[in-house]
Amino acid sequence: MPQNSKRHNALRFAIFNHKGGVGKTTLTVNVAAALASLGKRVLLVDTDPQCNLSSCLLEESVLDDLLANSDLTNGGTIWSAIKPVAEGLGEVGELEPVELSIENLFLACGDIRLSEFEEELTGFWSECLQRKMRGLRGTMALSSLVNQICTDQQIDIVFYDCGPNIGPLNRVILLDCDGFIVPAACDQFSLRALRTMGSTLTSWISQWSLISKLAPEDMYLLPGLPRMLGYIPQRFKVYRGVVSQAFAGYLAKIERRIVSDLITPLRKIDSKLASSSLEVNKLGQIKDFGTIANASQVQGVPMSEVDAGTPEQRADARRAFHQIAKKILERSK
Amino acid sequence: MTKLQAKLVDDLVELYVANRDEVALALEQLRGQILADKELGKYIHSIKWRIKDPEHVRDSLERKIKYAKDKQLRFEITRDNFFTEFYDLAGIRILHLHTQQMEFIDKALKNRLDEARYQLIGEPTARTWDDETEAYFEKIGIKTKKSETLYTSVHYVLQTFSKSKYTCEIQVRTLAEELWGETSHTINYPEETSSVSCKEQLAVLARVTSAATRLVDAIFRSHREHLDNTKRDIKTARKPATPKATAPKRRAN
C-alpha cells in the first residue's frame, strides 16, 4: 500500500506488560471476544514471536501449515507480508487474516520469524533519527499492514498481543496504539516491572515525537500517543467472595505504583495520556478463574464458552470481561 | 530598543533554548545526508557545522532590530515565525579546493536536498567581489551579490519539509576563502576592528586568497590537460603501424 495513505479509523489497543506470565494473551482473547459479541469487528494481531495467541486460537495443523509456508510470497502470517520490508526488498505485502469460529473475530497469525523483523527494527529506528526514508518506511511497516487489513475487513477494533519485553517491536506497536491496558499480576516482580514500563514508554513517546516532527510532512507516521486506558489486576485468589489478605496488600501496592511510576510520568508529557483518577483507571479485575482459564487456553475459546467448569463460573467470567470491554469502549471515546 | 522589543528578544531566546535539541537533530540529519552523498564526496574537502549559541542569537536579534530601526523597516521576526525566519540557527559549511568545482557541487547538492525532501528557500546566492568569479557563477546559473566587505561564499537556505519547520543555511567556499573568512571573523566579530592597519591587511589578504583559489583552478586545469595529452600520446604510440605494402605476387606463367 502507498506509504502516505491515511490511517484507518479502527481503534488500536495493546494489552501490555513486559513482565511475562501476567495473563496478557488470556486477557486479550477474552476481552476481544467480549467486544466481538457486542457487535464490533475485532482484529487480533499476534506480534509475539512465540505465537501463543495463534496457537491458542488455531488448530495445530492449521498453524503448522501457516508457519511452514510463511516464507512464500502468498504466505499467511504477519511475517509473510512484512518480509519484503525486513529484507529490504520492497513494500509490505497483502495479508488476509484468519476468520475465527467466534463471530466478528479475526486473527493476523504470528510467526517465530517476526524476531528477524525485530532485529531490523533497531536499525530502522536509528535511520528514523537520521530522517532516512528506509528507516521511516521500515518503522511504519506493521502499522501499514494493519491499515490494509482494517480496510479490507472493515475492522472496528485492533488488539495487538505483545511479547513480554521492551524491545523494538513492542516500541512500534505501542506507538501505533490509541490506547494500552496494563494487566498486573499480584506479585513482587510485577510491581518492579511497572517502574521500567513508565520510563520506557515515556522515552519512546518523546523520541518518536522528535522523529515525527522532523520527518517529511506528507508521510504516513505512527500517531505516537498511546493513552493509558487503565490497569487490570489479575489472578488474585478470592476466598468466600473476599479477596485474600496477601493479595489485597499487593493490590494496594499496585495502585500506588501505577500512579507514581506510570500515570505521573505519562501526564508529564501530555495530560491526555492518562487520567489522574484511579477509579477511572481501574478497568476491572480478573480473579483466578482456575479450571475455566486453563480450558480457555486449551480449547481456544473465551472462558464464557468453554466446555468445563460450572455455568456460574462461565457466567461470572462473561460478566467480568463484558464489563472490561464496555469500559474500554467508554474510555476510548 | 523599546521595552517591548527587549521582552521579545528574551522570549525568542527562551524559545530557542527550549527547542535547541530539535534544531540540533535537524542539523545532524542534514549533515548525515550531505556526508552520505557519494557525488558530493568527490568535491568536499571537509565540513564544519554548528548550531548557534543562545547568546549569539540574542546579539544577532538585537543587531537586526537596530538595523530595522536605522533603515525605518519593520522588524519581522515573531514567536510564530522565529524558526523559519532566523536563517542560520543551524549552519553547515562545505569546504572545497577551487571555484570551478562549484557547478558540480551545486548540482549534486540540489539533487541530494531534493531526494531527502528539503526545500530550498529562494535561490542560492554567491557573494563575490571579483569580476571574473562573478562571470563564472553567472555562467553556471548561480545568482551573485556584490560583496562590499570582500566576504565570499555561496549560500543556500533551506527548510525541512516537516511538521516542525526549521531553516538551515549551507555555505560553500574554498579553503583559501575559509582562511580569509575565519581571519576576518575573528578580528571583526562581535565588533568590527577600529584598526586601519588590520582592515588594510585584511583587504590585501582577500586579494591573496582570491589569487590562491584562482591559482588552484589553473593548476587543476593544467593538470587535467596534461593528463589528457599524456593519454592521447599513449594511445597514438600504441596504434599499430600501417602494414607495409607487399610486393605483388608474381603470376605463375
Interface residues (C-beta under 8 A of the other chain):
Chain A: L129 Q130 R131 K132 L210 S212 K213 L214 A215 P216 E217
Chain B: D21 E22 L25 A26 E28 Q29 G32 Q33 A116 R117 T160 F161 S162 K163 S164 Y166
